[in-house]
Amino acid sequence: MAGVTGVSGTLSPVSTVFADQDVQRNVINVVGKGEISVKPDIAYVSIGVDTQGKTAQEAQKANAEKISKITTLLKTTWQISDKDIQSTQFYVQPNYTYDAKAGQKLQGYNAHHTLVVAYRDLEKVGKLLDAASTAGANNIDNVRFSVENRDQFEAQVIEKAMANADLKAGVIAKAAKRQLGIVLVVSQGDTSDPVVFQNAKMEMMDAASKSGSSTAVQAGEIKVSTQLSVQYEIK
């Protein structure tokens, strides 16, 4: 009885090692990529105000008055809700000039305040920019187009990536005169940002100076992409 137990204890670990090695030999690893283009349905507009003053208080007061005027305009005329208006940057800093003889000299203070506004009527973004500029905005440097409901597009791009992985694995298995088996492992892109929404770049033309019309802004399209690392069994 003791001899039988000893034989069993010797053979079992060896059998397990061979099984693991066999599994490792019979796999295919591929990367499937998926990408779709979608139309944006929301714009994030950066509207900034820069003001100067002899003192920090003077610069800040002038800035606050203009920002208040712009905010009132956005809420009343453009019917933009509070949740869609966010202050993202504010500072007051000294303004110095430099001279080889006199050195550094204080000339006054600069105040800066930026609002990011979410706006959904994309055909009127250009008119919104013109209205903000008329109301006192003098630092409009960015319009970013995106989509609000991203889940549906994430599902679509993942399905395309998986189909691409299946295609690649099938071709490899056929070339190796093997049959493709089940999926063993799937991992998706970068875990911090597995699905990438490449926001559309703003195409803006100042048509007002040429034809008297409002600023024209083209939303373009958004690229949505992801990739899957997939391991398949092969037979």
KARA-V229026 format. One record per backbone hydrogen bond with DSSP energy under -1.0 kcal/mol. CO is the residue of the C=O (numbers start at 0). NH is the residue of the N-H. E is the energy in kcal/mol with one decimal. If there is no record, write none. Layout:
# KARA-V229026
<<CO	NH	E> <CO	NH	E>>
This chain:
# KARA-V229026
<<0	4	-1.8> <1	5	-1.8> <2	6	-1.8> <3	7	-2.2> <4	8	-2.1> <5	9	-1.1> <6	10	-2.1> <7	11	-2.0> <10	14	-2.1> <11	15	-1.8> <12	16	-1.9> <13	17	-1.9> <14	18	-1.7> <15	19	-2.1> <16	20	-2.1> <17	21	-2.0> <18	22	-1.9> <19	23	-1.9> <20	24	-1.5> <25	233	-2.0> <27	231	-2.9> <29	229	-2.8> <31	227	-2.7> <33	225	-2.0> <35	223	-2.9> <37	221	-3.1> <41	145	-2.6> <42	118	-2.9> <43	143	-2.6> <44	116	-2.8> <46	114	-3.1> <47	137	-1.3> <47	138	-1.7> <48	112	-1.7> <50	110	-2.8> <52	108	-3.1> <54	58	-2.2> <55	59	-2.5> <56	60	-2.4> <57	61	-2.2> <58	62	-1.9> <59	63	-2.6> <60	64	-2.0> <61	65	-1.6> <62	66	-2.6> <63	67	-2.4> <64	68	-1.8> <65	69	-2.4> <66	70	-2.8> <67	71	-2.2> <68	72	-2.0> <69	73	-2.5> <70	74	-2.2> <71	75	-2.6> <72	76	-1.1> <72	77	-1.6> <73	79	-2.3> <80	83	-1.3> <81	84	-1.7> <83	117	-2.5> <85	115	-3.2> <88	113	-2.8> <90	111	-3.0> <92	109	-3.2> <94	106	-3.4> <96	104	-2.6> <98	102	-2.3> <102	98	-1.4> <104	96	-2.6> <107	94	-3.1> <108	52	-1.9> <109	92	-2.7> <110	50	-2.3> <111	90	-2.3> <112	48	-2.4> <113	87	-2.2> <113	88	-1.1> <114	46	-3.3> <115	85	-2.0> <116	44	-2.9> <118	42	-2.9> <119	121	-1.4> <120	123	-2.0> <121	124	-1.1> <123	127	-2.2> <124	128	-2.2> <125	129	-2.0> <126	130	-2.4> <127	131	-2.3> <128	132	-2.3> <129	133	-2.4> <130	134	-1.7> <131	136	-2.6> <132	135	-1.1> <138	47	-1.1> <141	45	-2.7> <143	43	-3.2> <145	40	-2.1> <145	41	-1.6> <147	149	-1.1> <149	153	-2.2> <150	154	-2.1> <151	155	-1.5> <152	156	-2.3> <153	157	-2.0> <154	158	-2.1> <155	159	-1.9> <156	160	-2.0> <157	161	-2.3> <158	162	-2.2> <159	163	-2.1> <160	164	-2.0> <161	165	-2.5> <162	166	-2.1> <163	167	-2.2> <164	168	-2.7> <165	169	-2.3> <166	170	-2.1> <167	171	-2.2> <168	172	-2.5> <169	173	-2.2> <170	174	-2.4> <171	175	-1.8> <172	177	-3.1> <173	176	-1.5> <178	234	-3.2> <181	232	-2.8> <184	230	-2.9> <186	228	-3.2> <195	224	-2.4> <196	198	-1.1> <197	222	-1.5> <199	144	-1.0> <202	217	-2.2> <204	206	-2.0> <204	215	-2.0> <206	210	-3.2> <207	211	-1.1> <215	204	-2.2> <217	202	-1.2> <221	37	-2.4> <222	197	-3.3> <223	35	-2.3> <224	195	-3.0> <225	33	-2.4> <226	188	-2.7> <227	31	-2.9> <228	186	-2.2> <229	29	-2.5> <230	183	-3.4> <230	184	-1.3> <231	27	-2.1> <232	180	-4.0>>
